[in-house]
Amino acid sequence: MSLALNDLLICCRQLEHDRATERRKEVDKFKRLIQDPETVQHLDRHSDSKQGKYLNWDAVFRFLQKYIQKETESLRTAKSNVSASTQTSRQKKMQEISSLVRYFIKCANKRAPRLKCQDLLNYVMDTVKDSSNGVTYGADCSNILLKDILSVRKYWCEVSQQQWLELFSVYFRLYLKPSQDINRVLVARIIHAVTRGCCSQTDGLPSKFLDLFSKAIQNARQEKSSPGLSHILAALNIFLKTLAVNFRKRVCEIGDEILPTLLYIWTQHRLNDSLKEVIIELIQLQIYIHHPQGAKASEKGAYESMKWKSILYNLYDLLVNEISHIGSRGKYSSGSRNIAVKENLIDLMADICYQLFNADTRSVEISQSYMTQRESTDYSVPCKRRKIDIGWDVIKDSLQKSQNDFDLVPWLQITTRLISKYPSSLPNCELSPLILILYQLLPQQRRGERIPYVLRCLTEVALCQGKKSNLESSQKSDLLKLWIKIWSITFRGISSEQTQTENFGLLGAIIQGSLVELDREFWKLFTGSACKPSSPSVHCLTSALSICVVPDAIKMGTEQSVCEVNRSFSVKESIMRWLLFYQLEDDLEDSTELPPILQSNFPHLVLEKILVSLTMKNSKAAMKFFQTVPECEQHCEDKEEPSFSEVEELFLQTTFDKMDFLTTVKEYTVEKFQSSVGFSVHQNLKESLDHYLLGLSEQLLNNYSSEITSSETLVRCSSLLVGVLGCYCYMGITTEDEAYKSELFQKAKSLMQCAGESISLFKNKTNEESRIGSLRNVIHLCTSCLCRHTKHTPNKIASGFFLRLLTSKLMNDIADICKSLASGTKKPLDYGEVHSVKDDGDDDDGGESLMEAQGSSSTGLFSGYPTSTVIDANDYGENQNAVGAMNPLSADYLCKQDHLLLDMLRFLCLSVTASQSHPVSFRGADIRRKLLMLLDSSTLDLTKPLHLHMPCMFSAST
């Protein structure tokens, strides 16, 4: 044994001395020795070797626990009838003893968690459950549990199911126990973390524990303040999501039981925003479970009861008042405030309105039990009853009664969301009155900030009307007159950059629903300088091309019949020029401004489909044909529904109202290769398009050395060229062999070669953060050009073309950059670098009522100790919103270089996988070998967050 360890061993044995003065002397020496570099090195090595015959951190911890027991026993047997100063001295002594434990834990686990999880848990649980020690050391032990055990990933994974349940039971009893000595906010945070751990690491909590949550919420009703309630409700949300799959009825029942109490707390207590957010989440969850995917009737999958119906009416009344209150605060507050209401409140209100709005019901009498002191189970106290208005009349009145944006915008948001999520909720008879009200708001666009919300609402109404097939002819006539007026105002509003997105969205919706007949003036938007090409304008153009026939010319006056841009161009060719150049100069080479389509990202292949459709004699049929093609998987990733929708679908299926889930097979559009036969191309327009694309490419290649042409621009243009070729091949206009030999493909190769040169320059400059963002964008663009779709689609064909552009040099350069970035990663992950830890008094709900400023039950844990020399691995990079241990795959562990490496790996994996079924210009085997070398056990260190991501990236991409 080394001299350093020998000194520590002697010191530890002296801590068991019978004389208190001797023990006190050894404490200072003990603190010094556990920070001594040589001692720490030996303890770390012995702990890692798992050899019990040497002194290690676990053995030192056992000595420390014996010291604490001896000191505690000494204080317990001391005289109780002493002076105030002696009592204060004893209190200070207890704090020093308690803080010494956490100080030791931090020293032991500073570099990695080396103390045994079971030893730490046993110490905490034994102390907290001990009636005499719980008051003395309970707060510090709870801090140790929250910040030094549950926040460490290694420990988080080692807690057994039985221990999770025991922790939950012990701390919930503490929370429910009314005592001045308990910091209930700290206890509530632990309950939150333990609930998450139990639900994520085990089979979950038993349903019987719901009664504890119910009791906690009922207690909160009686208290003027509700310390820690937001954490209790957050824990309940986690619990209910886990429980709902197998215990739907029980979850609905607990909702029926606790929601009236929560409504009372909302109205009678002064809640802060964080607590309201958690309550809204809980209510929304209950609505999902009671009414999966909006189901109204029990035979359709809803879980209904008279009590739940009453709760919905009370919720509706409360939220109407809450929205009114939010508007009032905005009107009379100084400074600037956001006029919009948060989306979660709008979603909740829309869901409730859908359940309650009924054509036969304009008002209803409700009992406001949540406004009285009566318990939810006490029916001896009479409830207030009042009549409330309900239905579309409420929305129409709310949109008319006030000219203030703070009152108006929330109801515009609600109307938009209600119609968007539930189009059937808008009755035919309400179409004209609602559209008229919204139309009257449109000319007021210079008054306040309401106009974007009005336009979005009209857009959803237009889409809704387009789906209705049972409108009467007289009603259609009245609606047509309104839409013509709205179209005129919206058309003029295109020039406003602030609302251009919303204006194009509304025009597109009107076109999509065939609500007005397009005139020739509309096409001027896409042939002149009224606006630049953008995602909204291109989306609107797509709708127009699939619904309407493009005119041959635009009449400018009584006798003129020319296009606005140039007399020699047809409308189709003018649209091409607008898309590709948006310039009025004839000499494109003199232009220093890049066209918008090369400066921003557009939906994949949308531009290419428009351009190719414009070269067809029947552009409308061509665009419709393209729209029947299913999207590629990676281009649908952002459209995934929330995960709870799967549970809702399960509820609907288990009602047995529909049995198709037994035979459900994902439907795809049937391939019909012969369907493209019959499309004929306008040869002059095709030649013009080729000429424009070649000219655009030549312009970029000539200006490659200038600042205006970046590698991103080169890749975008290259993608545009092969996308057009892919669409031509899919339409049967040209073959793939002809496309490979075409001048467009050769230009695309030249563009990618130039882009590859800029990537090569990065090989020796991987630390320049200014280049990392640009290179990530390039890799994202390249990845988006690859398609894993197995069916014959334009995406698949264009992906094959793009693969042929990837040279061996480019792929090897990217692989070399990956190797360089992987070898220069940050320090290993010690699974203790976390995150959700704050001192026990710094609760993030900061007082869920005005009176929740409950002080901490323990003061400075390190007072009197040289804490500045100990850096807590848990205290840097804290994520205050996290609860429990952070996932080791969390993006918070990764730096910019790490994200770049993972993006490159994904691109290389997709390319190599695709090379097995497509001809390519690089050797896939060489790149595959380089990728596998990154996973070699001699270089791969799974204690590093980045290296932990890499196998996941390989498996997800192949």
N, C-alpha and C positions, 0 to 999 in steps of 0.2 A: 504494500500500500504506500502511495506517495505521502510525502510529509504534509502536503496541503490537505489531503483527505484525512490523514491521521489527526490533524488539528481540528477538522470539522467533526470527526467522530468523537473526539474528547469533548468538544463544545456541546454536541448533542446530548452526551451522557450527563454533562453538567446541568443541562436544562431540567433534569429530573431530580436535582438536588433538593433536599428537604427544606433548606433555608431559602426564604424568598429573596433575600439580598443577593445571594450567590446566583440564583436564577436570573435576577435582573441584570447582573453584570454580564452574564453570558449572552443575553439577548442582543446587545450591541455587537458583540463579537460574531454572533451567528449571522446577523445581517451583513456584516462585512465579508464574511467567508463565502456566503452564497452568491456574492458578486465578484469574487476573486476569479480572474480569467483562468488560471491553472486549475482551480477547484471545479469551476463550471465545466471545463473541458473534460476532466476525468468523470464527473457525474454524468455528463451527456453520453460519453462513450460507454460507460457501464450500463446506463439505462437502455441504450440502443442494443447492446449485446445480449440483454435479457439474462445475464448471469447473476444469480441472487447472492453469490458468495462475496461480491464486492459491494461497497457502499454506493448506492445510487439515489436518485431523487425520491423514489418511493420509500426507501428506508428512512431518509431524512424526514419525509412527511410523517411517517409513523412516530418518530421522535418528537416532532412538533406537536402532534395531537396529544401525546402523553403530557407534554409541557402545558398545553391548554387545559387539559383535565385537572392537572395539579393546581394551576392558578385559579381555575373556576371553583374548585373545591375549597381552596383557601379563602376566596371571597365569600363563598356561601356560608362558611362556618364562622366568619368574623362577626363581631358584635354589631347588632343592628341599631342600637341606641347610641348614635355618634353625632358629632357636630356636622353642620352643613358643609364645612370645608373638607372634612374627612369623606363625606358622602360624594362630594364633587371629585375628590381625588380618586375614589373608587370607580366612579363613572368613567373618568379619563383612562384609568388602568384597563377597564373592560374594552374600551374602544381601541386601545393600543394592542391588546391581545387579539382582538378580532381582525384588525387591519393587518397584523403581522401575517396572518394566514394568507390573505389575498396577495400581500407583497411577496410571499414565498412562491405562490402559484405563478405569479407573473415572471419571477426570476427563472423558475423551472421550465416554463413553457414559452419563454421569450423567443427561442429559435425554432422550436417545434413542440407540439404537445407530447410531453414525455411522461407526465404523471398518469397513472392508471385512472380511467374513467370511473370504474367501480369504486375505487378508494375515495375519489372526490364526491361522487354521488352519496356514498354511505355517510361521509362526514356531514354533508349538507343536510341530508334527510334526518340523521340522528339528532343534529343540533336543532333543526326546526321543530321536530316532533317532541323534543324534550321541553316540558312545560316551564322548567326553570331557566334553561339556556335559550329558549326560543325568543323571549323578550330581550335578553341581553345581546345575543349574537345573530338573531334571526334576520335582521335587515342586511347585515354584511354577508351572511351566508346566501341570502336570496340574490344579492348582487353577484356573488361568485357563480351561482347557478345560471343566472341570466347572461352574464358577460364573459365568464371564463369556462363554462361547460356547454351550454346550449348554443353558444355562438361559435363553437369550434366544430368544424365539419367532422373530424375524426371521432370526437365524443358523441356528436349528434347521431352517427351511424352505429355507435356501440351501445346506446341505451336500449334495453330490452322492452318488449311490450308491457310486461308486468311493471317495470319501473316507470314507464310513461303513465300508466294508469294510476300508480301510487302517487306520482308527482301531481297529477291532475286532482286527485281526491284530496290530498293534503292541502294544496294551495287554494282549492275552491272552498274548503272548510274555513281556511284563514280569511278568505275574502268575505264570506258570509258572516263571520264572527265580528260583531260590533265591538271594536276595541280602539282606544286612542293610541295604543302602542304599535299598531300595524299600519304601515304605509300601503294603503289599498291600491294605489296607482301602480306601485312596483309589483304587487301581487297580481294585479290584473294583467300586467305585461307578461309575467311568467305564465299565467293561464293561457294567454294568446299564443305564446311560443310553444308551450307544451301541447296545446290542441293541434297546432300545425304539425308538430313532430309526430304526434300519435296518428294523425290522419294520413301523413305522407310516408311514415316509416313502418307502420303496422297496418293491421286490418281495420283500424279506426276505433273510435270510442263506442262503448255500448249505448244503445238508445236510452237506457235508463238515466244516463247523465244529463239528458235534456231537462229533467226536473230541476237540476241545480241551476241551470241557466234561467229557467222560469222563475225560480225563487229569487235569484239575483236581480232580475228585472222588476219583480214585484216590490222588492226592498227599495229599489231606486225610486219608485213612485212615491214612497213615504219620505224620502230624504230631500232636503232642500238643495243639497249638492249630490252629485253622482260621480264620485272619484273612480276613475278607471273604467267607466261604463263603455266608452268607445272600444277599448280593448276586449271587454267581455263580449260585446256585440260582434266585433270582428272575428273573435274565436268562434262564436255561434255560427256565423256565416260559413266559416271553413267546415265546421262540424256538419251543418245541414247539407252542404254540397256533397259531402261524402256519404251521408246517411240517406239522401233522397232516392238513390237508385234502388235500394232494397226496402226502404221504410217510408214510402211516399205518404201513406195515410197518416202516420205518426208525425211526419214533418208538417203536413197541412194542419193537423190538430194543434201542434205547438204554435204555429203561426196564428191560428184563430185565438189562441189563449193569450199570447203576449202582445199582439199588435195593438189592441185597445189601450194597454198600459203604455206602450211606446208613444201612441198618439197623445195621451195625456201628458207624458213627460215633454213631448215636443211643444205643446201649447202652454203648459204651466211653468216649465223651467226655461231658463234663458240658456239655450244651447249654443255652442260655438259651431263653426262650419264643419270641423272634422267629425264631430258626433253626428251631425245631420247627414253627412255623406255616408257614414256607416249604416244609419237607420234606413236611408234610401236604398242602399244595396240590399239590406235585409228584406225590405218590402218588395223590391223588384224580384228577388229570388223567390219569394212566396208567390208572386203572380206567375212566374214561370212554371212553378210546380203545380199551382192550382189550375192554371190555364195554359198548358203547353202549346206553344206556337199559336197562341190566341184562341184556343178552343173555348167556345162559350157554353155548350151543353155537355152534360155528363156522358151522353151517348157518343159524343165526338171526342171525349178524352178529358173533359174538365172535371175537377173535383169541387163540387159546390155544396154549400150549406146556407141556411138562413143567416147564420152568424157571419159567415164570410161575406155574404151580400151586403149586410149592414156595415161591415168593416170597409168594404169598397166605397160605399156612399160617404162614409165619414172621411176616408182618405181623400176622396174627390173634393169634399168641402174644405179639408185642411189645406190641400195643395193649391186650390183656388185662392184661398186667403194668403198663403205663403207667397204665391206669385204676385199678388197685389201688394204685399208688404215689400217684396224685392223692388217692385217698380216705384213705390213711394220712397224707399231709401235712395234710389238712383236720382229721383227728381230733386230731392232736397239736400243732397250731399254736395259738398264743395269739391272742386277738382273734377277730373275726368273719371268716369266709370264705364265699364263695359256694359252695353245695353242688353247684351244677350244673356240668357239664363243658361246654366250649365246643362250639358247634354244629358246627363244621367237623370236630372229632374224632368226634362222634357220627355225623355223616353218613358219614364214612369207615368207621367200624366197622359201620354198618348195611349199607353196600354190600359190605363184605368178608363179613359174615355171610350175606348173601343168596347170594353165590357159593359158599360153602363148606358151608352147612347142607344136609344130605342125610338123608332118612329112614332110609337104610341105613347111615349112618356115625355112630357115637357117639364114636369116638376115632381118632386117626391118629398114626403115628410120623413125626416130622419130623427133618431134619438141620439143626442150628442153625449153619449156616456163618457166619452174621453174628455169632456169639458167639466165634469163634476168630480167630487172627491170619492165617489162611490167606487168600490173595488169591482173588478170585472165579474166577480162571482156573487156580488151582493146586490140582490134585486129589491131590497126593502127601501132603498133610497130612490125616489123618483128621478128620472132623467129629463133634461131639457129636450123639448121637441121643437123643431122648426122646419119650415118648408124651404127647399133649395131648388133652384132652376137647374135643369140638366138637358143636354142635347145640343144640336147644332145652333139653336137660337142663342145659347150662351156664347159660343164662339163668334157668331156674327155680331152680337151686341158688343163683345169685347173688342172687336176690330173697328167698331164705329164710335164707341162712346168717348174715346180719348184721342187727342191729337199728339199726345206725348209719346216719344219713342220708347221710354221705359215701360209704359203701360201696353203699348201696341206690339212691340217686337216679341215678347214672350209668347203671346197668343199666335203670332205668325209662325213662330217656331213649333208650337204645339200642333197647329193645323197642318203644317208641312210634314211633320213626322207622322201624324195620324194617318194622313192620306197616303204617304209613302209606304208605311208599314202595313196598313190595312186599307187598300183601295176600295174594298167593298163597304167600308164604313160610311162613305159619302153617298147618300141617297140621290137618286136622279132628280128629285124635286128640289134639292139644295144646290144643285150645280149652278143654275143661273143666278140666284141671290148671292152666292159666295163669290162667283166670278165678278159680278157687278161691284161688290164691295172692294175687291182687290183692284179692279180696274180704276175705281175712283181714287185709290191710294197711289196709283202709278204717276199721275201728273205732279204729285207732291214730292218727287224725288229730290228736289233741291232743299227740302225741309227735313233736316236730320239725317240719320243713317239707316232709315228703314228700308230703302229701295232694294238692297240685295235680298232682304228677307221676303219682300213682296214678290220679287221675281222668282225666287226659289219656290215659294208657295204656289204661284201660278204654274210653274213648271210641273209640279206634282199633280196639280189639278188637271193640266192638259194631258199628262200621261194616264191619269185615271179615266178621264172622259174617253180617251182613245180605246180603252178596254171595254167600254160599255156598248153593247150591241142592241139594247132594248129601249133606246130613246125614241120618243115620239117625233114625228116630222115637224110639228109646230115648235117643239122645244129645240130641235136641231137648228131651225131657222133663227130663233132668238139667240142661241148660243153662237151661231156663225157671225151674227152682227157684232156681238161682243168681242169675239176673237179677232175679227178684222180690225177693230179699234185697238185692241191690245197689240196686235202684230205691228200696226203702224207706229205706236209709241216705242215698242221694243226695237224695231228696225232703226228708228232715229237714235236710240240710245246706244247703238253699237260703238259710236265714236267715243263714248266715255270709257276710259281705261279702267276706272274704278269698278264698273259694273259690267265690263265686257264679257267676262266669264258667265255671269248669270244671264245676260241678254242672249248670248249664243245658246245657252242651255234651254232657255224658254223657246227660242225659235226652233231648235231641234225637236223639242217635245211637241210643239204645234205641228211641225212637219210630220213627225212620226205618227201622230194620231190622225193625220189628214183632216185637220180642223179648219184649215183655210186652203184655198187654191193659190199656189205660188204664182206670182207674176214675174215678168222678166227682170224687174228691178232687183229682185233678190240676188240674182247671179252677179250683180255688180260688186257685191261684197267680196267676191273671190276673183275679181278680174282687175281690181284697181288698187288704190292706196287707202281705202277706208279703214282697213285693219291689216295686221300682220298675221301670217299663219301661226296658229297656236293650237294646243290640244282641244280647247272648246270650239274654236272655229272649224277645225278639221273634223271633229265629231259631228258638228252641225252639217257640214258639207257631205259627210258620209250618209247621214239620214236623208238628205235631199237627193243624192244620187240614186239611192235605193228606192225612193218613192216616186220621183219625178223624172221626166225626160228633159235633158239639157237642150235648151233652144239653140238654133244654129247661129243666131245673132241677137244682140240687144238693141232695141229701138231707143234711140236717144231723143228723138224729136218726132215731128209729124212726118218727115220724109227721110230722116236718116235711119240707116239700118247697119250700124257698125258697132264694134266692141269699143268699150270705153278706153281701153289701153292703146289699141292700134287697129287701124282699119284693115290690115292684112291678116289678122288673126281671128280664127273662129273662137266661140266661147270656150269650147273644150281646151283649145290650145292656150287661150288666155289664162284659164284656171291652172294649167300646167306651169306656165311661166310664173304665175303668182305664188304657187307652192314652192317652186324650185329657186326662185330668185327674189321675188318681192322687190324688184328694182325696175326703174323706168329707163335706165341707160341702155343704149344698144351695145356699147362696148363693154362687155362684162369683164374683160381683163383689166380695165382701168379702175374697177371698183375695189375699194379696200374694206368694204363691209361684207361680212359673211351672211348668207341667207339664214333666216330663223330656224329652218329645219335642220341645220347643222350646228346650231348653238344650244339646242335643248332636246330633251328626250320626248318622243311621241310613242303612243301605244304601238307595240310591235307589229310591223307590216301594214299598218293602217295607211300610211302615205303611199306605200308601194301598190296596194290594192286600188287606191283612188286613181293613181297615175295610169295603171294598166287598164282600169275600167274606162277611163277617158279616151283611150285609144281604140276602144271597141265601137263598132257601129251601134250596138245596143248597150249603152253604158249602164242603163238601169238593170237589165237582166244580168249583166256581168257582176255588178255590185251585190245584187241579191244572191248570186251564185257563191260569191266569196263569203257572204254572211252565214251560209249554211255549214261552213267548215268549222269543226270543233277546235277550240283553242288548245295550244300546247300546255302541258302540265305546269311548267315553271312560270308561264305567263298568267296563271290563275292562282298562284300562291297567295297573293295579297287579298284574295277574295274569300278566304276561308271564314266560315261562320264561327262565332264563339263556341268554345268547347261544350258549354252546357246545352247547346242545341241537340247534341246527341242524346242527352238524358231526356229532353222534351220529346224527341222522336220515339224513344223507348216507351214513354208514357202513352203516346198516341197508339203505338202498335199493340200494347197490352190491353187496350180497351176492346180489341177484337172488332172494332167497327169496320176496319179494313184488314184484309188478310194478305195483301200483296207483299208484305214484308217476307213472307215465306218463300216467295219466288222472285223477289226483286233482283233484277240484273241491271247494271248501269247501261243506259241506252246511249248509243252513239249514232251519229248520222250515218246512214248506210252509204257506203262508197259506191259511186257510180262514175267510173272513169269515162264512160261514154257520154256522161251528161255535159261534158265540156264541148262535145262535138256540136257544131252549129253556130258557135261564136265566130264571128268574122271580124277581123281587125281592119281598121282604117289605116291603110299603109302610110299615107302621108303623115298622119298623127303619130304613128309608131316611129317613123323616121325622125320626126320633130322631137319626140321624147328622147330618142337615142342621142340626137344631136345636143340637146340641152344637158343631158346627163354627162356626156363626154366633155362638153364645154365646162361644166361645173367641176369635173374632176381635173381637167387641165389647169383650171384656175388655181385649185388647191395645190397641185404639184408645182406650179410655177412659183407660188408664194410660200412654199414649204418652209423656207428658211426664215420667213418673216414672223413677227410676233402674233399675227392674227390667225395663223394656222397652227393648231395644236394637234397632238396625236389623237385626242378625242374626236376632233373634227374629221381627221382622215379615216378613222374607224367608222364613224357615222356614215360618211359618204360611201365607203366601201360596202357597208351593210345595205345602204340604199340601192346600190347597183345590183348586188346579188339578190336582193329582195325582189326587185323588178323582174330579173331573169327568172326567179322561182315562180312568180305569179304568171309570167308568160308560159312557162312550161306546164303549170297546172291547168291553164286554160287550153292547152293543146296548140298554142300559136307557134311554139318552137320546141325542139327536142333538147334534152340535156346535153347531148354531144354538140349540138349547134351552139348552145349557150357557152360551153367551155371554150369554143373557138371564137366567140364573139369579141368585138372590141371593148364592150362594156366589162366583160370578165377580165380582160387584160389590164384595163384601167384599175379595176378593183385590186388586182394583184400588185400593181405599182403603188397604190395608196397604202396597202397593208405593209409593203416593204419599207416605206417611209416611216410608218408608225412603228415598225419593228426596230428601226434604228434608234428612235427615242427611248424605247424600252431597253435596248442594249446599253445606252448611256447611263441608265440607272444602276447597272450592276455594281459599280464602284461608288455609288452615292446613296446607299440604302439608309443612311442616317439623315438625309435632307428631308425634313418633314414637309417642306413646301412642294416636293415632287410626289409625295406619297398619295395625297388626295387625288391628284391628276391621274396617277397610274392606277389607282383603285377604280376610277371612273372608266378608264380604258378597259380594264379587265371585266368590269360589270357589263360594258357594251359588248365585248366579245362573248361573254357567257350568255347574254340574252339572245345572241344570234344562233346558239346551238339549241337543238330541239331533240327531246327524248321521245317524241311521239312516234309510234310504230306505224301509223297509217299514212297513206299518201295524201299529203296536205302541202299547201304553199310553204308552211313553216319547215316541213321536213325537207323539201327540195332546196329551199334557200339555205338551210343548215348544211346540206351536203356541199353546196357551192362554197359556203364560207369555210368549211373544213379544208377545201382545196387551196385556200389562200394562206393557210398557216404553214409557214416554211419551217424546215428543221432548225435553222438558226434562231428563229423567233421562239420556238418551243423549248429549245435547249437553253436559251437565255433566261426564259421564265423559270425553268427548272433550276438553273444555277442561282437565280435570285432567291428562290424558295430555300435552297440549301443554306445560303448566306444568312437569310432571316431566321431560319430555324436554329442555327448555331449561335446566334446572338440574342437569345431570349433572356427574359428577366429571371430573377431568382426563383428557386423552386417554391411551390405552394406548400405551406406547412399545415394547411387545413385548419389554421387558427386565425387566418387573416380575415377577420370579420368585424364589424359592420353594424349590427343593430343596437349597439351598446351606448347607453347614455347613463349618466349618474342617476341614481334612483329618484331624485327630485325633479329631473328634467323630463317630464313626460310630454310627449308631443301633442297630446290633446289638451295640454296646458290648462286645464280647468274647464271641464265640460259644462260647468255653469260658472257664474261669477264667483261662487264660493268654493271652487275646487282647488284653491291654492293650498293644498295640504302639504305641510313641510315634510322633509325627509326625516326619517326616524334615526338616521345615522349621519354624523357630521364627518368632516374630512377623513377619508379612510387612510390616508397616508400622512396625517399631521404628525410632525416630529420625525418623519423618516426621510431619507434622501431619495425621494421618488424621482427626481429629475434624472437620475442615472439609470432608471429602468424604463425602457420604452415598451409599452404594451403593444404587442402585435395586433391586438384587436382594436386599437384606438386610431389607427390611421386608415384613411379611405373609408370612413364610416358611412354606411347607408342608413340614414335614420328611419327610412320607411320599411326596412327589412325586418323580419321577425324570425328568430332562430338562426341556424347556420345557413350561409349562402351556398348555393349550388356551385361546385367547383368548375362547372362549365359556364358560369355567369360571364357575360361580356365585360363586367366591371374589372375583371382580372387582366383584360387584354389591352395592349397599347395599339397605336396606329399601325405600327409595323406588323403586329400580330394579325390584325384584321386583314391587312394586305396579303400576308402569307396565306391565310385561310381562303381568301378569295381566289388567289392564284392556284392553290391546290384544287379547289373545286373546278376551276376552268380546265386545268390539265387532266383531271380525272374524267370529266365529261368528254373532252376531246379524245383521249386515249380509248375510252369505251366506245365512242362513235366510230373510231378508226377501224374497229373490227368488222363493221358492216358497210363502210364507205371508203372509196379511194381517197387517200390523203397524200400530201407532199412531204410528210415527215415520217420518221420511223417510230411507230407507236411502241415497239418493243424497247427502244432505247429510253424513251420517256418513262415507260412503265418501270423499267429497272431503276431509274433515278428516283422515282416516287417511292418504290419499295425500300430503297436505301435510307430514306427518311424515317421509315418505320423499323429500321434495324434496332434490335435490343441494345446494341452497344451505344447507340446515339439517342434513342428515344427514352426520355425520362418522364414517366407519368406523374411525377410530383410537380411538374411544371404545367401551369394551366394551358399554355399553348399546345404542348405535346399531348395533353389529354384530349384536346379538340381534334387533333389530326386523324386518329383512327375513325372517329365519328364522321369526319368530313369525307374520308375515303369511302366508307360504307354507304353514306347518304348519296354520293354522287355516282356510284357505279351500279 
